[in-house]
């Protein structure tokens, strides 16, 4: 089937994973003091801070029409209350470059990283966290003129999970070495703060910009196991549904899907080792995208959806094409059933830093991290052909 004429076809990235030298970000500190939990360092990453024009040109030349990237809060506000005009201008140039080469910029304002000063004083648990974030959002909005898509916070459920992870591994929680509940699951108190921060950011951006505003949720397409229906309901609420419900009334929701996971008596069941697992250790489940879209459509009460991340960590690019093709069949089936999907942004544009590791490669473009030479993979050309066709079915040859 053909999708809507203004359907977005693109790829995604984040600042910390690609820019390099984000020394003011809290993650830079985690990487440099928290081994073995973070075995690799981001360092220069793939130097997209300087090479973003080349990255964007490769995507546009392949036939894509959108690029999702993030603004790095720690660059814009390196010290509390001190904002960098030069860094704001840098991100404005990124927006203008995307437009110049024919890519719709989809801008994310918070993609996992926060300034060190913010996290050192307590992060999202600090009483002033929301005020600090919304002050940053207001200042960042000054460079968003003409941007049509803005994501406030990337995967708040995973942010809340990350807070719990740091509590358990690093003893970062003020006043105690471990939280009372030692299960690795999103921190519900932090989750509530993030929902409130998002809602306030939406109101600011609706006043200061003309963009469609939403946030993105990482969805696991949880599946129940016999006799554990109550655990499945609790897991869905704690991990996803409160964040999907937090998007009600937004202009769109960003759906982020990679795999599916069963839920047993104690919650999500870790993926067992299997030859088909991806380089992340996740089950090979391209059908998870359809499950995620349908749940998001239901829980948000029919907020328009934009796939802001979907992909596979693999060294086999033919497998990447096969995974993506099958995922897109499920997207098209969801659209055929009346679900309003506005675009598909593949994760990721480039092989990049995967939050403590370099080994998992998601990119449509390979990067030599010594020379920073970019090498487009066949999957980029393939997705570009799908984009030009605005769907999978015709002409022949788009299926792997």
C-alpha positions in Angstrom: 0.0 0.0 0.0 1.0 3.6 -0.4 1.3 5.8 2.7 0.2 9.4 3.1 1.9 11.8 0.7 3.8 13.6 3.5 5.0 10.4 5.2 8.5 10.9 6.8 11.2 8.5 5.8 14.4 8.9 7.6 17.0 7.9 10.2 17.8 8.9 13.7 20.7 9.7 16.0 21.4 11.3 19.3 24.0 14.0 20.3 26.0 12.0 22.9 26.2 8.9 20.7 27.6 10.7 17.7 29.0 14.2 18.5 32.0 13.4 20.6 33.6 15.2 23.5 30.4 15.8 25.4 32.5 16.5 28.5 29.8 18.4 30.3 27.3 15.6 30.1 26.6 13.3 33.1 27.2 10.2 30.8 30.8 11.4 30.2 31.3 11.0 33.9 29.6 7.6 34.1 31.8 6.3 31.4 35.0 7.5 33.0 34.3 6.3 36.6 31.9 3.4 36.3 33.7 0.4 34.7 32.8 -2.5 34.3 29.2 -1.2 33.9 30.3 1.0 31.1 33.2 -0.8 29.5 33.8 1.6 26.6 34.0 5.4 26.4 32.4 7.7 23.9 35.5 9.9 23.4 35.3 11.5 20.0 32.3 9.3 19.1 32.0 9.6 15.3 32.7 13.4 15.3 29.3 14.3 14.0 29.6 17.6 15.9 31.8 18.7 13.0 30.7 16.2 10.3 26.9 16.5 10.5 26.7 18.1 7.0 28.2 14.9 5.5 25.9 12.7 7.5 22.9 14.6 6.4 23.9 14.7 2.8 24.4 10.9 2.7 20.8 10.4 4.0 19.3 12.9 1.6 21.3 11.6 -1.4 20.0 8.1 -0.7 16.4 9.3 -0.9 15.4 9.9 2.7 13.4 13.0 3.6 13.8 13.3 7.4 16.5 13.2 10.1 16.0 13.0 13.8 18.8 14.4 16.0 19.1 15.8 19.5 20.2 19.0 21.1 22.7 18.5 23.9 21.5 20.3 27.0 24.9 20.2 28.6 26.4 22.2 25.7 23.7 24.8 25.9 23.7 25.2 29.7 27.1 24.0 30.8 26.7 25.7 34.2 23.4 26.2 35.9 21.7 29.4 34.5 24.6 30.1 32.1 23.6 29.6 28.4 25.9 29.4 25.4 24.8 31.5 22.4 27.5 29.8 20.3 26.1 26.3 21.0 22.5 27.4 20.3 23.8 28.8 17.0 25.5 25.4 16.3 22.2 23.6 16.6 20.4 26.2 14.5 22.9 25.6 11.8 22.1 21.9 12.0 18.5 22.6 11.5 19.2 24.9 8.5 21.6 22.3 7.0 18.9 19.6 7.2 16.4 21.9 5.4 19.0 22.8 2.8 19.6 19.2 1.8 15.9 18.3 1.8 15.6 16.6 5.2 12.8 17.4 7.7 14.5 18.0 11.0 12.9 16.1 13.9 14.5 17.6 17.0 14.8 15.9 20.4 15.5 18.2 23.4 16.6 15.5 25.9 18.1 12.2 24.7 19.2 10.5 28.0 22.0 13.0 28.8 21.7 15.9 31.3 24.3 18.4 32.4 26.6 17.2 35.1 25.5 20.0 37.5 21.9 18.8 37.1 22.7 15.2 37.9 25.2 15.9 40.6 22.6 17.8 42.6 20.1 14.9 42.4 18.9 14.8 38.8 15.2 14.2 38.3 14.7 13.7 42.0 15.7 17.3 42.9 12.8 19.6 43.8 13.9 22.1 41.1 14.3 19.5 38.3 11.2 20.4 36.4 11.9 24.1 36.6 15.5 23.6 35.4 14.4 21.5 32.5 11.6 23.8 31.4 14.0 26.8 31.6 16.3 25.0 29.2 13.4 24.1 26.9 12.3 27.7 26.8 15.9 28.8 25.8 16.3 26.0 23.3 13.0 26.9 21.6 14.7 30.1 20.4 16.4 28.2 17.6 13.4 26.0 16.7 11.8 28.4 14.3 10.4 26.6 11.3 10.9 23.1 12.9 7.8 21.1 12.5 8.5 18.1 14.8 9.9 18.4 18.4 10.3 15.6 20.9 10.7 16.8 24.5 12.2 13.7 26.1 13.5 10.5 24.6 12.2 7.3 26.2 11.3 8.7 29.6 10.5 5.2 30.7 14.1 4.2 30.0 15.3 7.4 31.7 13.4 6.2 34.8 14.9 2.7 34.4 18.3 4.2 34.1 17.9 6.1 37.4 17.0 2.7 39.0 20.0 1.0 37.3 22.4 3.6 38.6 20.9 3.2 42.1 21.5 -0.5 42.0 25.0 -0.5 40.4 26.6 2.7 41.6 24.7 3.5 44.8 23.9 7.0 43.4 20.7 7.6 45.4 21.2 10.2 48.1 21.1 8.8 51.6 21.2 5.1 50.7 23.3 2.7 48.6 20.3 0.8 47.1 16.6 1.6 46.7 14.1 -0.3 48.9 12.8 -2.2 45.8 15.8 -3.8 44.2 14.1 -4.9 41.1 15.5 -3.4 37.9 12.4 -1.5 36.7 11.5 2.1 36.0 11.4 4.2 39.1 7.8 5.2 39.4 8.4 8.4 41.3 10.9 9.6 38.7 8.4 8.6 36.0 5.8 10.8 37.5 8.2 13.7 37.5 9.1 13.1 33.8 5.4 13.1 32.9 5.0 16.5 34.6 8.1 17.9 33.0 6.9 16.8 29.6 3.5 18.4 30.0 5.0 21.7 31.1 7.5 21.6 28.2 4.6 20.9 25.7 2.9 24.1 26.9 6.1 26.1 26.5 6.7 24.8 23.0 3.2 25.4 21.9 3.6 29.1 22.9 7.1 29.6 21.5 7.1 27.5 18.3 4.7 26.3 15.6 6.0 22.7 15.9 4.1 19.5 16.5 5.2 18.5 19.9 5.3 15.1 21.6 7.7 12.7 23.3 9.0 9.2 22.5 8.4 5.9 24.4 10.5 2.8 24.3 8.0 -0.1 23.9 8.8 -3.7 24.6 5.7 -5.3 23.1 5.3 -7.3 26.3 3.6 -10.7 26.0 1.9 -12.5 28.9 2.6 -16.1 30.0 -0.1 -18.4 31.4 -1.3 -17.5 34.9 0.6 -14.2 35.1 -2.0 -11.8 33.6 -1.9 -9.6 36.7 1.9 -9.3 36.4 1.5 -8.4 32.7 -0.9 -5.6 33.6 1.4 -4.2 36.2 4.4 -4.4 34.0 2.6 -2.6 31.1 1.6 0.2 33.4 4.9 0.6 35.1 7.1 0.3 32.0 4.9 1.9 29.3 1.3 2.8 29.8 1.8 5.7 32.2 4.1 7.2 29.6 1.8 6.5 26.7 -1.1 8.0 28.7 1.2 11.0 29.4 1.1 11.7 25.6 -2.7 12.1 25.5 -3.5 15.5 23.9 0.0 15.8 22.2 0.4 16.4 18.5 2.1 13.0 18.1 3.8 10.2 20.0 7.2 8.7 19.0 7.0 4.9 18.9 10.4 3.2 19.5 10.4 -0.6 19.0 13.1 -3.3 18.6 11.9 -6.5 20.2 9.3 -8.2 22.3 9.6 -9.7 25.7 7.6 -12.2 27.7 6.4 -11.5 31.3 6.5 -14.1 34.0 5.8 -14.3 37.7 8.6 -11.8 38.5 8.1 -9.4 35.5 9.9 -9.3 32.2 11.9 -12.4 31.4 15.5 -11.8 30.1 16.1 -13.0 26.6 17.7 -16.4 26.7 20.7 -17.0 24.5 19.7 -17.9 21.0 21.5 -18.0 17.6 18.9 -15.5 16.2 19.4 -12.9 19.0 20.7 -9.6 17.9 24.1 -8.1 19.0 22.2 -6.5 21.9 21.1 -10.0 23.0 17.5 -9.2 22.1 15.1 -11.6 20.4 14.7 -11.1 16.6 11.2 -9.7 16.5 10.4 -7.3 13.7 6.7 -8.0 14.4 7.1 -6.0 17.6 6.7 -2.8 15.7 3.1 -3.6 14.8 2.4 -4.7 18.4 3.9 -1.4 19.7 1.9 0.8 17.2 -1.4 -0.8 18.1 -0.8 -0.5 21.8 0.3 3.1 21.5 -2.7 4.0 19.4 -5.0 2.4 22.0 -3.5 3.8 25.2 -2.9 7.4 23.8 -6.5 7.4 22.7 -5.6 7.9 19.1 -2.7 10.4 19.1 -0.9 10.4 15.7 2.1 8.1 15.7 5.6 8.7 14.4 8.1 5.8 14.5 11.1 7.6 15.9 13.3 4.4 16.3 13.2 0.9 14.9 16.2 -1.2 13.9 18.5 -4.1 14.6 22.0 -4.4 16.0 23.8 -6.7 13.5 27.0 -6.9 11.5 25.0 -8.6 8.7 23.5 -5.8 6.6 21.3 -8.3 4.6 19.7 -9.2 8.0 19.2 -5.5 8.6 17.3 -5.2 5.4 15.2 -8.3 6.1 14.4 -7.1 9.6 13.4 -3.6 8.4 11.3 -5.0 5.5 9.3 -7.2 7.8 8.9 -4.4 10.4 7.5 -2.2 7.6 5.0 -4.8 6.6 3.6 -4.6 10.1 3.6 -0.8 10.0 1.7 -0.9 6.7 -0.8 -3.4 8.2 -1.4 -1.0 11.1 -2.0 1.8 8.7 -4.4 -0.3 6.7 -6.3 -0.9 9.9 -6.8 2.8 10.4 -3.9 3.7 12.7 -2.5 7.2 11.9 1.2 6.7 11.4 3.1 9.8 10.1 6.6 8.4 9.4 9.3 5.9 10.0 12.8 6.9 11.3 15.3 4.1 11.3 17.7 3.6 14.2 20.3 4.5 13.5 21.7 6.7 10.8 25.3 5.8 11.8 27.1 3.1 13.7 27.5 4.9 17.0 28.2 4.7 20.7 25.6 2.5 22.3 25.7 3.8 25.9 28.8 2.1 27.2 29.6 -0.2 24.2 30.8 0.2 20.6 30.2 -3.4 19.5 26.4 -3.3 18.7 26.1 -1.7 15.2 22.7 -0.4 14.2 23.7 2.0 11.5 22.7 2.5 7.9 26.2 4.1 7.6 29.4 2.5 8.8 32.1 4.7 10.4 35.8 4.1 10.8 36.4 5.6 14.2 40.1 6.3 13.5 39.6 8.3 10.3 35.8 9.0 10.6 35.4 7.8 7.1 31.7 7.2 6.4 30.7 4.2 4.3 27.0 3.9 3.4 25.7 0.3 3.7 23.4 -1.4 1.1 20.6 -1.0 3.7 20.7 2.8 3.3 20.2 2.6 -0.5 17.5 0.0 0.0 15.6 2.2 2.5 16.1 5.2 0.2 14.3 3.2 -2.6 11.5 2.4 -0.2 11.2 6.1 0.7 11.1 7.2 -3.0 8.4 4.6 -3.5 6.6 5.6 -0.3 6.1 2.0 0.7 7.2 -1.5 0.1 4.9 -3.1 -2.5 6.1 -1.6 -5.8 8.2 -1.5 -7.8 9.5 -5.0 -7.6 12.8 -5.5 -5.8 12.0 -3.6 -2.6 11.4 -6.7 -0.7 14.8 -8.3 0.4 
